Amino acid sequence: MDILTFVVELAKALGWPIAVVTMLLVLRRPLRGLIPLLTKLKYKDLELEFGERIEEAKQEAAALPKSPDQKEGAIATTESIARLAELSPRAAVLESWRTVEEELTDIGHRLSGPGEIVSGLGPMRRIRPNEVLRSLEREKRADPNMISLLRHLQHLRNEAAHAPQFALSEEAALDYGALAERVRQELGRLGV
């Protein structure tokens, strides 16, 4: 084999790998922006779960002050959420968040009672949970760690509701349900 044939064969063998590496280098910033949107990546024997956000939310929940009646250990999800997580983890996340929104709506009704109108939450308006959350945050009626956890859970719920390729394990849905239940209980204790 002469040198010219060797160079041609080497170029054939290395053409595609060099093209792929070059494309990855050129597109690394846009691709890096897409990675947080992934919920699950699987390739042959390699499977990566992007459940770090649930873990971050668990850490935020651990920073919440413990209430006197709270037992040691994590708060479990309700039985209905656990059954739902078996069938559809996405539906379990949505249902878990719905219970949090109901608690926020109840707080909104208490805040906008007949004698008091807080932050524009008047008795004639429909109570929007997001407005109640902003009001609690603005008026410092809730622990900042709980507000942060609420925002985190809200973001995860939005991903579950709107991301077309959202894939979630049953375990992650159960973790989300437990966190949502913890937040719902903390909201119930606010005394607003």
SEMIKE-495413 format. One record per residue (C-alpha): residue number from 1; residue in one letter; z, y, x. Coordinates in pm, 1 decimal. Layout:
N
<fiba><gulum>NUM</gulum><roke>A</roke><up>Z</up><north>Y</north><east>X</east></fiba>
...
***
This chain:
192
<fiba><gulum>1</gulum><roke>M</roke><up>0.0</up><north>0.0</north><east>0.0</east></fiba>
<fiba><gulum>2</gulum><roke>D</roke><up>-104.4</up><north>329.3</north><east>146.7</east></fiba>
<fiba><gulum>3</gulum><roke>I</roke><up>99.4</up><north>650.3</north><east>119.9</east></fiba>
<fiba><gulum>4</gulum><roke>L</roke><up>-116.8</up><north>802.8</north><east>-154.7</east></fiba>
<fiba><gulum>5</gulum><roke>T</roke><up>-73.6</up><north>499.1</north><east>-382.0</east></fiba>
<fiba><gulum>6</gulum><roke>F</roke><up>300.7</up><north>505.4</north><east>-312.3</east></fiba>
<fiba><gulum>7</gulum><roke>V</roke><up>327.8</up><north>873.3</north><east>-415.8</east></fiba>
<fiba><gulum>8</gulum><roke>V</roke><up>128.2</up><north>810.9</north><east>-736.7</east></fiba>
<fiba><gulum>9</gulum><roke>E</roke><up>344.9</up><north>511.5</north><east>-832.4</east></fiba>
<fiba><gulum>10</gulum><roke>L</roke><up>661.1</up><north>708.4</north><east>-757.9</east></fiba>
<fiba><gulum>11</gulum><roke>A</roke><up>540.3</up><north>997.5</north><east>-977.2</east></fiba>
<fiba><gulum>12</gulum><roke>K</roke><up>466.0</up><north>753.4</north><east>-1261.9</east></fiba>
<fiba><gulum>13</gulum><roke>A</roke><up>811.4</up><north>598.9</north><east>-1235.2</east></fiba>
<fiba><gulum>14</gulum><roke>L</roke><up>999.8</up><north>928.0</north><east>-1215.8</east></fiba>
<fiba><gulum>15</gulum><roke>G</roke><up>790.0</up><north>1137.9</north><east>-1456.8</east></fiba>
<fiba><gulum>16</gulum><roke>W</roke><up>983.6</up><north>1077.3</north><east>-1779.2</east></fiba>
<fiba><gulum>17</gulum><roke>P</roke><up>1332.7</up><north>1086.4</north><east>-1630.3</east></fiba>
<fiba><gulum>18</gulum><roke>I</roke><up>1257.4</up><north>1415.2</north><east>-1457.0</east></fiba>
<fiba><gulum>19</gulum><roke>A</roke><up>1111.8</up><north>1559.4</north><east>-1779.1</east></fiba>
<fiba><gulum>20</gulum><roke>V</roke><up>1420.0</up><north>1455.8</north><east>-1978.1</east></fiba>
<fiba><gulum>21</gulum><roke>V</roke><up>1662.9</up><north>1599.2</north><east>-1721.9</east></fiba>
<fiba><gulum>22</gulum><roke>T</roke><up>1463.8</up><north>1922.5</north><east>-1710.5</east></fiba>
<fiba><gulum>23</gulum><roke>M</roke><up>1470.8</up><north>1951.0</north><east>-2091.9</east></fiba>
<fiba><gulum>24</gulum><roke>L</roke><up>1846.2</up><north>1891.3</north><east>-2099.3</east></fiba>
<fiba><gulum>25</gulum><roke>L</roke><up>1900.1</up><north>2159.1</north><east>-1835.7</east></fiba>
<fiba><gulum>26</gulum><roke>V</roke><up>1685.7</up><north>2408.9</north><east>-2023.8</east></fiba>
<fiba><gulum>27</gulum><roke>L</roke><up>1842.2</up><north>2333.2</north><east>-2363.0</east></fiba>
<fiba><gulum>28</gulum><roke>R</roke><up>2203.1</up><north>2277.7</north><east>-2253.5</east></fiba>
<fiba><gulum>29</gulum><roke>R</roke><up>2342.6</up><north>2594.2</north><east>-2415.8</east></fiba>
<fiba><gulum>30</gulum><roke>P</roke><up>2184.1</up><north>2538.4</north><east>-2759.2</east></fiba>
<fiba><gulum>31</gulum><roke>L</roke><up>2285.2</up><north>2171.5</north><east>-2748.4</east></fiba>
<fiba><gulum>32</gulum><roke>R</roke><up>2641.1</up><north>2263.5</north><east>-2655.0</east></fiba>
<fiba><gulum>33</gulum><roke>G</roke><up>2657.4</up><north>2476.9</north><east>-2969.8</east></fiba>
<fiba><gulum>34</gulum><roke>L</roke><up>2556.6</up><north>2178.5</north><east>-3182.6</east></fiba>
<fiba><gulum>35</gulum><roke>I</roke><up>2816.7</up><north>1937.9</north><east>-3045.5</east></fiba>
<fiba><gulum>36</gulum><roke>P</roke><up>3108.8</up><north>2078.9</north><east>-3251.3</east></fiba>
<fiba><gulum>37</gulum><roke>L</roke><up>2904.0</up><north>2015.7</north><east>-3565.8</east></fiba>
<fiba><gulum>38</gulum><roke>L</roke><up>2883.8</up><north>1644.4</north><east>-3488.8</east></fiba>
<fiba><gulum>39</gulum><roke>T</roke><up>3141.2</up><north>1425.0</north><east>-3650.7</east></fiba>
<fiba><gulum>40</gulum><roke>K</roke><up>3033.0</up><north>1094.8</north><east>-3505.6</east></fiba>
<fiba><gulum>41</gulum><roke>L</roke><up>2799.0</up><north>990.7</north><east>-3226.7</east></fiba>
<fiba><gulum>42</gulum><roke>K</roke><up>2702.4</up><north>628.0</north><east>-3175.5</east></fiba>
<fiba><gulum>43</gulum><roke>Y</roke><up>2459.3</up><north>488.1</north><east>-2922.8</east></fiba>
<fiba><gulum>44</gulum><roke>K</roke><up>2448.7</up><north>111.5</north><east>-2855.8</east></fiba>
<fiba><gulum>45</gulum><roke>D</roke><up>2798.5</up><north>17.7</north><east>-2736.6</east></fiba>
<fiba><gulum>46</gulum><roke>L</roke><up>2910.4</up><north>379.7</north><east>-2693.4</east></fiba>
<fiba><gulum>47</gulum><roke>E</roke><up>3079.4</up><north>536.9</north><east>-2992.1</east></fiba>
<fiba><gulum>48</gulum><roke>L</roke><up>3237.9</up><north>880.6</north><east>-2977.0</east></fiba>
<fiba><gulum>49</gulum><roke>E</roke><up>3445.6</up><north>1010.8</north><east>-3264.0</east></fiba>
<fiba><gulum>50</gulum><roke>F</roke><up>3481.1</up><north>1384.5</north><east>-3296.4</east></fiba>
<fiba><gulum>51</gulum><roke>G</roke><up>3821.5</up><north>1366.7</north><east>-3460.0</east></fiba>
<fiba><gulum>52</gulum><roke>E</roke><up>3975.7</up><north>1608.6</north><east>-3212.6</east></fiba>
<fiba><gulum>53</gulum><roke>R</roke><up>4006.0</up><north>1869.2</north><east>-3484.8</east></fiba>
<fiba><gulum>54</gulum><roke>I</roke><up>4230.0</up><north>1639.8</north><east>-3687.5</east></fiba>
<fiba><gulum>55</gulum><roke>E</roke><up>4441.3</up><north>1587.9</north><east>-3375.9</east></fiba>
<fiba><gulum>56</gulum><roke>E</roke><up>4459.7</up><north>1965.7</north><east>-3323.7</east></fiba>
<fiba><gulum>57</gulum><roke>A</roke><up>4571.4</up><north>2006.5</north><east>-3683.4</east></fiba>
<fiba><gulum>58</gulum><roke>K</roke><up>4840.8</up><north>1741.7</north><east>-3627.6</east></fiba>
<fiba><gulum>59</gulum><roke>Q</roke><up>4968.7</up><north>1941.3</north><east>-3331.8</east></fiba>
<fiba><gulum>60</gulum><roke>E</roke><up>4977.1</up><north>2256.5</north><east>-3545.2</east></fiba>
<fiba><gulum>61</gulum><roke>A</roke><up>5172.9</up><north>2067.4</north><east>-3811.6</east></fiba>
<fiba><gulum>62</gulum><roke>A</roke><up>5421.9</up><north>1953.3</north><east>-3548.0</east></fiba>
<fiba><gulum>63</gulum><roke>A</roke><up>5486.8</up><north>2321.2</north><east>-3466.4</east></fiba>
<fiba><gulum>64</gulum><roke>L</roke><up>5596.7</up><north>2391.7</north><east>-3824.2</east></fiba>
<fiba><gulum>65</gulum><roke>P</roke><up>5971.6</up><north>2421.4</north><east>-3871.6</east></fiba>
<fiba><gulum>66</gulum><roke>K</roke><up>6123.8</up><north>2111.0</north><east>-4027.2</east></fiba>
<fiba><gulum>67</gulum><roke>S</roke><up>6274.3</up><north>2163.0</north><east>-4370.3</east></fiba>
<fiba><gulum>68</gulum><roke>P</roke><up>6626.3</up><north>2031.0</north><east>-4434.0</east></fiba>
<fiba><gulum>69</gulum><roke>D</roke><up>6509.1</up><north>1759.7</north><east>-4676.8</east></fiba>
<fiba><gulum>70</gulum><roke>Q</roke><up>6221.3</up><north>1639.6</north><east>-4458.0</east></fiba>
<fiba><gulum>71</gulum><roke>K</roke><up>6270.1</up><north>1291.8</north><east>-4316.6</east></fiba>
<fiba><gulum>72</gulum><roke>E</roke><up>6186.3</up><north>1200.0</north><east>-3960.9</east></fiba>
<fiba><gulum>73</gulum><roke>G</roke><up>5826.9</up><north>1097.7</north><east>-3903.3</east></fiba>
<fiba><gulum>74</gulum><roke>A</roke><up>5501.0</up><north>1200.2</north><east>-4060.8</east></fiba>
<fiba><gulum>75</gulum><roke>I</roke><up>5454.2</up><north>1266.8</north><east>-4428.1</east></fiba>
<fiba><gulum>76</gulum><roke>A</roke><up>5232.1</up><north>1001.4</north><east>-4578.6</east></fiba>
<fiba><gulum>77</gulum><roke>T</roke><up>4936.0</up><north>1065.3</north><east>-4800.8</east></fiba>
<fiba><gulum>78</gulum><roke>T</roke><up>4974.5</up><north>1004.6</north><east>-5168.7</east></fiba>
<fiba><gulum>79</gulum><roke>E</roke><up>4875.2</up><north>662.9</north><east>-5297.7</east></fiba>
<fiba><gulum>80</gulum><roke>S</roke><up>4574.7</up><north>800.0</north><east>-5486.0</east></fiba>
<fiba><gulum>81</gulum><roke>I</roke><up>4440.5</up><north>968.5</north><east>-5169.5</east></fiba>
<fiba><gulum>82</gulum><roke>A</roke><up>4491.6</up><north>645.4</north><east>-4973.2</east></fiba>
<fiba><gulum>83</gulum><roke>R</roke><up>4291.4</up><north>447.5</north><east>-5230.6</east></fiba>
<fiba><gulum>84</gulum><roke>L</roke><up>4022.2</up><north>713.7</north><east>-5236.6</east></fiba>
<fiba><gulum>85</gulum><roke>A</roke><up>3998.5</up><north>711.8</north><east>-4855.2</east></fiba>
<fiba><gulum>86</gulum><roke>E</roke><up>3910.5</up><north>342.4</north><east>-4869.4</east></fiba>
<fiba><gulum>87</gulum><roke>L</roke><up>3617.1</up><north>412.9</north><east>-5099.8</east></fiba>
<fiba><gulum>88</gulum><roke>S</roke><up>3501.4</up><north>751.5</north><east>-4973.0</east></fiba>
<fiba><gulum>89</gulum><roke>P</roke><up>3673.1</up><north>933.1</north><east>-4686.1</east></fiba>
<fiba><gulum>90</gulum><roke>R</roke><up>3479.9</up><north>1249.8</north><east>-4769.1</east></fiba>
<fiba><gulum>91</gulum><roke>A</roke><up>3606.7</up><north>1246.4</north><east>-5128.1</east></fiba>
<fiba><gulum>92</gulum><roke>A</roke><up>3962.6</up><north>1191.4</north><east>-5001.7</east></fiba>
<fiba><gulum>93</gulum><roke>V</roke><up>3937.4</up><north>1506.0</north><east>-4788.0</east></fiba>
<fiba><gulum>94</gulum><roke>L</roke><up>3802.9</up><north>1708.4</north><east>-5080.3</east></fiba>
<fiba><gulum>95</gulum><roke>E</roke><up>4072.8</up><north>1581.4</north><east>-5317.3</east></fiba>
<fiba><gulum>96</gulum><roke>S</roke><up>4347.2</up><north>1646.0</north><east>-5060.8</east></fiba>
<fiba><gulum>97</gulum><roke>W</roke><up>4232.7</up><north>2006.0</north><east>-5021.9</east></fiba>
<fiba><gulum>98</gulum><roke>R</roke><up>4218.0</up><north>2046.1</north><east>-5399.8</east></fiba>
<fiba><gulum>99</gulum><roke>T</roke><up>4593.0</up><north>1980.8</north><east>-5420.9</east></fiba>
<fiba><gulum>100</gulum><roke>V</roke><up>4652.6</up><north>2251.7</north><east>-5160.0</east></fiba>
<fiba><gulum>101</gulum><roke>E</roke><up>4434.0</up><north>2492.5</north><east>-5358.2</east></fiba>
<fiba><gulum>102</gulum><roke>E</roke><up>4632.5</up><north>2415.8</north><east>-5674.6</east></fiba>
<fiba><gulum>103</gulum><roke>E</roke><up>4954.1</up><north>2507.0</north><east>-5493.5</east></fiba>
<fiba><gulum>104</gulum><roke>L</roke><up>4795.6</up><north>2829.9</north><east>-5365.9</east></fiba>
<fiba><gulum>105</gulum><roke>T</roke><up>4682.6</up><north>2910.7</north><east>-5720.6</east></fiba>
<fiba><gulum>106</gulum><roke>D</roke><up>5037.4</up><north>2855.3</north><east>-5850.3</east></fiba>
<fiba><gulum>107</gulum><roke>I</roke><up>5168.0</up><north>3092.4</north><east>-5582.7</east></fiba>
<fiba><gulum>108</gulum><roke>G</roke><up>4901.9</up><north>3344.5</north><east>-5685.4</east></fiba>
<fiba><gulum>109</gulum><roke>H</roke><up>5019.8</up><north>3328.8</north><east>-6046.2</east></fiba>
<fiba><gulum>110</gulum><roke>R</roke><up>5378.2</up><north>3387.2</north><east>-5936.1</east></fiba>
<fiba><gulum>111</gulum><roke>L</roke><up>5273.6</up><north>3677.2</north><east>-5712.4</east></fiba>
<fiba><gulum>112</gulum><roke>S</roke><up>5072.1</up><north>3843.3</north><east>-5987.4</east></fiba>
<fiba><gulum>113</gulum><roke>G</roke><up>5334.6</up><north>3807.5</north><east>-6258.9</east></fiba>
<fiba><gulum>114</gulum><roke>P</roke><up>5365.4</up><north>4075.6</north><east>-6527.2</east></fiba>
<fiba><gulum>115</gulum><roke>G</roke><up>5607.1</up><north>4289.7</north><east>-6327.4</east></fiba>
<fiba><gulum>116</gulum><roke>E</roke><up>5440.2</up><north>4268.2</north><east>-5989.4</east></fiba>
<fiba><gulum>117</gulum><roke>I</roke><up>5084.3</up><north>4300.2</north><east>-5866.3</east></fiba>
<fiba><gulum>118</gulum><roke>V</roke><up>5050.8</up><north>4199.6</north><east>-5503.1</east></fiba>
<fiba><gulum>119</gulum><roke>S</roke><up>4742.3</up><north>4270.5</north><east>-5293.9</east></fiba>
<fiba><gulum>120</gulum><roke>G</roke><up>4512.9</up><north>4313.4</north><east>-5591.5</east></fiba>
<fiba><gulum>121</gulum><roke>L</roke><up>4614.8</up><north>3986.5</north><east>-5755.7</east></fiba>
<fiba><gulum>122</gulum><roke>G</roke><up>4643.2</up><north>4121.4</north><east>-6106.7</east></fiba>
<fiba><gulum>123</gulum><roke>P</roke><up>4730.8</up><north>3911.2</north><east>-6412.0</east></fiba>
<fiba><gulum>124</gulum><roke>M</roke><up>4385.0</up><north>3957.7</north><east>-6567.0</east></fiba>
<fiba><gulum>125</gulum><roke>R</roke><up>4195.6</up><north>3827.5</north><east>-6264.6</east></fiba>
<fiba><gulum>126</gulum><roke>R</roke><up>4114.0</up><north>3469.9</north><east>-6188.9</east></fiba>
<fiba><gulum>127</gulum><roke>I</roke><up>4332.0</up><north>3360.6</north><east>-5900.5</east></fiba>
<fiba><gulum>128</gulum><roke>R</roke><up>4131.2</up><north>3257.7</north><east>-5596.4</east></fiba>
<fiba><gulum>129</gulum><roke>P</roke><up>4318.7</up><north>3041.9</north><east>-5345.3</east></fiba>
<fiba><gulum>130</gulum><roke>N</roke><up>4151.1</up><north>3213.9</north><east>-5050.6</east></fiba>
<fiba><gulum>131</gulum><roke>E</roke><up>4276.8</up><north>3553.4</north><east>-5171.8</east></fiba>
<fiba><gulum>132</gulum><roke>V</roke><up>4628.1</up><north>3412.7</north><east>-5204.1</east></fiba>
<fiba><gulum>133</gulum><roke>L</roke><up>4605.2</up><north>3275.6</north><east>-4851.4</east></fiba>
<fiba><gulum>134</gulum><roke>R</roke><up>4496.3</up><north>3616.8</north><east>-4719.5</east></fiba>
<fiba><gulum>135</gulum><roke>S</roke><up>4779.5</up><north>3782.3</north><east>-4911.7</east></fiba>
<fiba><gulum>136</gulum><roke>L</roke><up>5038.7</up><north>3541.7</north><east>-4768.7</east></fiba>
<fiba><gulum>137</gulum><roke>E</roke><up>4904.3</up><north>3605.5</north><east>-4420.4</east></fiba>
<fiba><gulum>138</gulum><roke>R</roke><up>4879.1</up><north>3983.3</north><east>-4454.3</east></fiba>
<fiba><gulum>139</gulum><roke>E</roke><up>5224.7</up><north>4023.2</north><east>-4604.2</east></fiba>
<fiba><gulum>140</gulum><roke>K</roke><up>5382.0</up><north>3770.7</north><east>-4366.1</east></fiba>
<fiba><gulum>141</gulum><roke>R</roke><up>5527.4</up><north>3566.1</north><east>-4651.9</east></fiba>
<fiba><gulum>142</gulum><roke>A</roke><up>5446.3</up><north>3238.5</north><east>-4474.0</east></fiba>
<fiba><gulum>143</gulum><roke>D</roke><up>5498.9</up><north>3099.8</north><east>-4125.2</east></fiba>
<fiba><gulum>144</gulum><roke>P</roke><up>5202.6</up><north>3192.5</north><east>-3899.3</east></fiba>
<fiba><gulum>145</gulum><roke>N</roke><up>5177.3</up><north>2827.6</north><east>-3785.9</east></fiba>
<fiba><gulum>146</gulum><roke>M</roke><up>5136.2</up><north>2720.0</north><east>-4146.9</east></fiba>
<fiba><gulum>147</gulum><roke>I</roke><up>4866.9</up><north>2982.5</north><east>-4204.1</east></fiba>
<fiba><gulum>148</gulum><roke>S</roke><up>4686.2</up><north>2857.4</north><east>-3893.8</east></fiba>
<fiba><gulum>149</gulum><roke>L</roke><up>4713.3</up><north>2499.0</north><east>-4015.5</east></fiba>
<fiba><gulum>150</gulum><roke>L</roke><up>4587.9</up><north>2601.3</north><east>-4359.1</east></fiba>
<fiba><gulum>151</gulum><roke>R</roke><up>4284.1</up><north>2769.5</north><east>-4203.5</east></fiba>
<fiba><gulum>152</gulum><roke>H</roke><up>4220.3</up><north>2464.4</north><east>-3988.8</east></fiba>
<fiba><gulum>153</gulum><roke>L</roke><up>4237.1</up><north>2229.8</north><east>-4288.0</east></fiba>
<fiba><gulum>154</gulum><roke>Q</roke><up>4016.3</up><north>2464.1</north><east>-4488.3</east></fiba>
<fiba><gulum>155</gulum><roke>H</roke><up>3753.5</up><north>2456.9</north><east>-4214.0</east></fiba>
<fiba><gulum>156</gulum><roke>L</roke><up>3761.8</up><north>2076.2</north><east>-4200.7</east></fiba>
<fiba><gulum>157</gulum><roke>R</roke><up>3731.7</up><north>2059.7</north><east>-4578.8</east></fiba>
<fiba><gulum>158</gulum><roke>N</roke><up>3429.1</up><north>2288.7</north><east>-4566.2</east></fiba>
<fiba><gulum>159</gulum><roke>E</roke><up>3265.7</up><north>2059.3</north><east>-4312.5</east></fiba>
<fiba><gulum>160</gulum><roke>A</roke><up>3332.9</up><north>1759.5</north><east>-4534.3</east></fiba>
<fiba><gulum>161</gulum><roke>A</roke><up>3187.0</up><north>1937.8</north><east>-4835.2</east></fiba>
<fiba><gulum>162</gulum><roke>H</roke><up>2880.9</up><north>2096.5</north><east>-4678.3</east></fiba>
<fiba><gulum>163</gulum><roke>A</roke><up>2774.5</up><north>1913.0</north><east>-4360.3</east></fiba>
<fiba><gulum>164</gulum><roke>P</roke><up>2490.6</up><north>1678.7</north><east>-4462.7</east></fiba>
<fiba><gulum>165</gulum><roke>Q</roke><up>2553.0</up><north>1419.0</north><east>-4189.7</east></fiba>
<fiba><gulum>166</gulum><roke>F</roke><up>2931.9</up><north>1428.6</north><east>-4214.3</east></fiba>
<fiba><gulum>167</gulum><roke>A</roke><up>3079.6</up><north>1090.9</north><east>-4121.3</east></fiba>
<fiba><gulum>168</gulum><roke>L</roke><up>3451.7</up><north>1034.0</north><east>-4126.4</east></fiba>
<fiba><gulum>169</gulum><roke>S</roke><up>3665.2</up><north>729.6</north><east>-4070.9</east></fiba>
<fiba><gulum>170</gulum><roke>E</roke><up>3918.6</up><north>615.9</north><east>-4326.8</east></fiba>
<fiba><gulum>171</gulum><roke>E</roke><up>4195.8</up><north>679.1</north><east>-4073.6</east></fiba>
<fiba><gulum>172</gulum><roke>A</roke><up>4087.4</up><north>1040.7</north><east>-4019.4</east></fiba>
<fiba><gulum>173</gulum><roke>A</roke><up>4076.3</up><north>1094.2</north><east>-4397.0</east></fiba>
<fiba><gulum>174</gulum><roke>L</roke><up>4429.9</up><north>954.7</north><east>-4425.8</east></fiba>
<fiba><gulum>175</gulum><roke>D</roke><up>4546.7</up><north>1186.5</north><east>-4147.0</east></fiba>
<fiba><gulum>176</gulum><roke>Y</roke><up>4386.8</up><north>1479.2</north><east>-4326.3</east></fiba>
<fiba><gulum>177</gulum><roke>G</roke><up>4554.6</up><north>1375.6</north><east>-4652.6</east></fiba>
<fiba><gulum>178</gulum><roke>A</roke><up>4895.3</up><north>1359.8</north><east>-4482.4</east></fiba>
<fiba><gulum>179</gulum><roke>L</roke><up>4845.4</up><north>1705.3</north><east>-4330.5</east></fiba>
<fiba><gulum>180</gulum><roke>A</roke><up>4734.2</up><north>1849.2</north><east>-4664.1</east></fiba>
<fiba><gulum>181</gulum><roke>E</roke><up>5039.7</up><north>1697.6</north><east>-4834.1</east></fiba>
<fiba><gulum>182</gulum><roke>R</roke><up>5267.6</up><north>1849.5</north><east>-4568.2</east></fiba>
<fiba><gulum>183</gulum><roke>V</roke><up>5111.8</up><north>2192.2</north><east>-4621.4</east></fiba>
<fiba><gulum>184</gulum><roke>R</roke><up>5133.5</up><north>2157.6</north><east>-4999.1</east></fiba>
<fiba><gulum>185</gulum><roke>Q</roke><up>5503.3</up><north>2077.1</north><east>-4974.6</east></fiba>
<fiba><gulum>186</gulum><roke>E</roke><up>5563.3</up><north>2370.3</north><east>-4737.8</east></fiba>
<fiba><gulum>187</gulum><roke>L</roke><up>5381.8</up><north>2603.9</north><east>-4977.2</east></fiba>
<fiba><gulum>188</gulum><roke>G</roke><up>5601.0</up><north>2476.3</north><east>-5261.1</east></fiba>
<fiba><gulum>189</gulum><roke>R</roke><up>5909.7</up><north>2574.6</north><east>-5061.5</east></fiba>
<fiba><gulum>190</gulum><roke>L</roke><up>5800.0</up><north>2932.6</north><east>-4999.0</east></fiba>
<fiba><gulum>191</gulum><roke>G</roke><up>6002.9</up><north>3069.3</north><east>-5288.8</east></fiba>
<fiba><gulum>192</gulum><roke>V</roke><up>5737.2</up><north>3324.1</north><east>-5373.1</east></fiba>
***
